[in-house]
Amino acid sequence: MTLDPYSSWTDNDLASLPHGFRSDLYEGQVAVVTGGAGGIGRAICMLLGRLGAQVVACGRDQAKLDELEASLEGQGINALTIQANVREPEEVAALVDTVWDRCGVLDLVVNNAGGQFAAPAMDISPKGWAAVVETNLYGPWYVMQKAAESWIQREHAGSIVNIGTITGRASIGIPHTAAARAGAEGLSASLSVEWAPHQIRINTVAVGVVRSPGLVNYPQEARPSFDHNPQRRLGDVQDVAQAVAFLGSPAMASFVTGETFHVAGGEQVWGEYWALGKPDYFRIDEKPDFG
């Protein structure tokens, strides 16, 4: 890895990075991005705003939200930030109601808020387990249910893009994340069918390891896994943002729903991720002896 995995683009960088979309793709649309002040969230907010959307970002830290709103507006983006914890259904309901009241419409919801920590399974407390599952599974459920309710009541089509991770394989060191993300992916697929009659599309972006300050939450032992994918490099927050912009747009992806779209350098087909480092038991250093 030649790039610092713990750094990412500045907001000025994000505002000028090339992309593959027409500049008015989201003109007149309102997009809610949960966890908008984080590394991936900022990239999503910036790109959707550059494409003409009014961006509504939510999060728990008001100071970070204020800074994000000022930065987006400094780039000429119509932005609004609302403090809300997606783990609290009452705050989620207030968030969606506020968007309709202040913006007059809601077109796209991006469930980006998430959080986890690496630890051996035996060391995860009930409180730690609940915190991760509530953030990564309950939170998206509350947001999706409330957004869909608002669309169905108004007979308004809508799109949801959930940010997830690679599932269907072992995630040693983050079992709470594995459980929650797999649940959220299954939930998204199920709801994409149930709500299809209401013109609501739901898709998931399964993200591999991307260069972001959030990687500092993982120990140094995890670093050898950061580029363990067929492309042998880290991803970029802009890669994720462009996947969201594609899937979220009715002009680009009107016939795409129930999909899990991998932005992982192929890690879903080859690679290993060891959040706590690779145990000696699983190291294969000698050629096999076939007798």
Secondary structure as UniProt FT lines:
FT   TURN            5..6
FT   HELIX           11..14
FT   TURN            15..16
FT   TURN            23..28
FT   STRAND          30..34
FT   TURN            35..37
FT   HELIX           39..50
FT   TURN            51..52
FT   STRAND          54..59
FT   HELIX           62..74
FT   TURN            75..76
FT   STRAND          79..83
FT   TURN            86..87
FT   HELIX           89..103
FT   STRAND          108..111
FT   HELIX           121..123
FT   HELIX           126..133
FT   HELIX           134..138
FT   HELIX           139..154
FT   STRAND          158..165
FT   TURN            172..173
FT   HELIX           175..194
FT   HELIX           196..198
FT   STRAND          200..207
FT   HELIX           213..217
FT   HELIX           220..225
FT   TURN            226..227
FT   TURN            230..231
FT   HELIX           237..248
FT   HELIX           250..253
FT   TURN            254..255
FT   STRAND          260..263
FT   TURN            265..269
FT   TURN            275..276
FT   HELIX           280..282
//
